[in-house]
């Protein structure tokens, strides 16, 4: 669950952001702020993963506020949602490490894309104990729109992680725990990907009995022409 705060001086715009967020899964709105001071108080009072921040605030410029946020709340990620298109402001926001920069008037499709990309990044972090190159590449290029493949996959299935699982699985068979160890993820995460691959006919699963007679589900690379 991503905990999101909204910092927007126009309450009507803030309500639009709120309505957009309510249409999305795994998002919790922890509060709204109408100025810079309220924003800092909100971050002080609640655990916030993601802040939606406007540049033009009544008591402080959002860029200056962003500087304070970086100093006091370094773990909070920020998406700027603003009408500001000045090159200096955009460059400064990017240098302070904002995750995304969205220009008003806000469009639902672009808003959803930014939030979904952020959620995807958080999922990768939670599922991987080690960050391999392809995952790091995704973080660096996190403003690339979500691919068609990603949109078609079920919730909780990331295309790059799925590709890694397919490379790990082999003809000799592996358990979910063994796949998780090779993947650098939990057994639960590995099982979710393995069961998805089984459901689409890319992997086969069989119950085998171990030394103590306890059944164990093993997954095999599906050879062409077999089930």
N, C-alpha and C positions, 0 to 999 in steps of 0.2 A: 504494500500500500504506500503510494507516494503522498506525502503530506505537503500541501501547496498553500502558500499565502499570496494574497493579492495586494499590491501597493499601487493605488490609482486614485488621483485626487477627484476625478469625476465619478460620483457614485453610480451614475447610469451606466458608464463604461464598465465599472467594476462588476455590476450586476450581469452584464453581457458575458464577461469573462467567467463569472460564476456559473451561469447557465451552460456555457460551453463545457466547463469542467464536469458538470453533473451528467453530461451525456457520455462520459468516458469511464471505463472500468478501472478499478484499482487506484482511484484518486480520492483523497480526502482533503477538503478545504478546511484549514485550521483557523482562518481569520482574514479580515480585510483591514487595510489602513488607508487613510485619506491624506496623510502627509509623512514627512520623513521621520519625525519624532514617534508617531504612532507605529511606523514600520519597525524602528529599532526596539520599541517596547514589545511589539508582537514577536519579534525574533528572540527577545529575551525570555518571554513567557512560555513559548511553545517550541517543540521540536519541529523544525521546518526543513524539508528536503529541497524544495524548489520555491523560489520567490519570483513572481511575475511583477516586474518593476517598470514604472513609467519614468521618463527622464524629467519631465516638467512637473515638479511638485511645488506646492505653495510656499514651503519654508526652506527648501534646499533643492539644488539641482540634483537630479538622479545620479549623475556621474560622481558628484561629491559624496552622496549617500552610499553609492557602490563602494567607494574607497573605504568608508567606515565599516561597511559590512564585511569587506575582505579582511580588515584588521581584527574585527570582533567576532565574526561568525564565519570563519574560513571554510567550514564544511557545507555552507548553504550554497546551492547552485542558483544561478540567476538567468532568467530569460527576460530581455528587455522587450517591452511592448509599447511602442511610442510613435509619435508623428515626427520625431526628430530625424532628419536625413542629412544633417550637417556632417561633412566628412570627418571633421575633428572629433565630434561627439561619438560617431560610430567607431572610429579607430581607438579612441580612449576606452570605450566600453569593451571592445575586443581585447585590448591589452590587459584589462582587469579580469579577463577570463570568463565573460558571460557565455553561457552555453549556446544561446541563440539570440538573434536580433530580428524582431518582427515589426514591420511598419504598419501603422494605422492608415486607413481604416482596416480593422481586423477582419480577415476572412476565415470562416470556420475551418475550411480545408487546410489552410496554412497553419492555423493554430493547432489543430489536431495533429498535424505532421510533426510540429515541434515537440509537443507533449509525448507523442508515441515514440519518437526518437530518443527522448530523454528516458522514458520508461525502459526502452530496449537496452540502453546503456546500463541502467541500474540492474536489470535482470542479468546481464552478462557479468557484472561485478559480483553479484550474489551467488552465481552458479560456478564461478571459476576461482580456484585457489591460486592459480598462476595465470598471469596475463600473457598469452602467446601473441605473436606478431600480428596475426589477422585480427585479434580482438583490439589490440592497441591501434591498429590502422583504422578500425571503426571509430574509436574515440577521437582520433585526430581529424577524421573526416566526418564528424557527427552531424554536419549540416547537410549532408547528402540526403535527398529524399528517400524514404523507405521504398525498397524495391517492390516490384509486383509480386515476386516470390514471397517476400515477408508478409505482404498483405493477405496472401492466399493461405498461409500456414495458420494452424490453430493457435489460440492464445497460449503463451508459454513456450512456444517452439521457435527458437532462433535459427535462421538458415545456416549460419557459419558453425554453430555448435552442432547442428544436425549433420553437416558435412563431416565434421570431425568424428562423430560417432560412427558414421558409415565407414570411415577409413579404419577405425579401431576394430570393428567387428570382423570376424574371420570365419573360416569354414570349420574350425575345431570347436567353436562354441565358447562363449564367455557369459558369466553371470553379470547382473546389474552392478554388483559391488566391484567386480573386476574392471568393468567398463568405466565406472566412476573413478577408480584409482588412476587409470590411464588418462582419463579426461581431465582430472583435477577438479572433480565435482562430487557431490554427494550421491549415494546410491539411489536416493529418491529422484534426483534430477536425471541420472542416467536411465533409470527405469522409464521415466516419462518419455524420453526420446526413443528408447527401444520399443516401447509399446506402440508409439506412433508409427515407427518404421514397420512394425509387424502388421499394423492395421492397414497399411497401404501396400503390403506385399513385397517390401524390400528386405525384410528380415523374417526368419522363422523362429519360433520359440517352442521348446520342448521341456517337459518335466523330467528330470533325472533324479535318481535317488543316491544320496551320498553314503559315506561309510556308516553313519549312524541311522540310515534309513529315512532321513528327512528329505522330502522332495525339494528340488532346487530348480528354478526356472533358468534355462540357459538359452542364449540367443545365438543364432548362426547366420552367417552370410547366406543369402538365398541364391543358390546356383540356378542359372537360367534353365527353365523347364521343370523345376522341382518346386514343391510346396511343403 
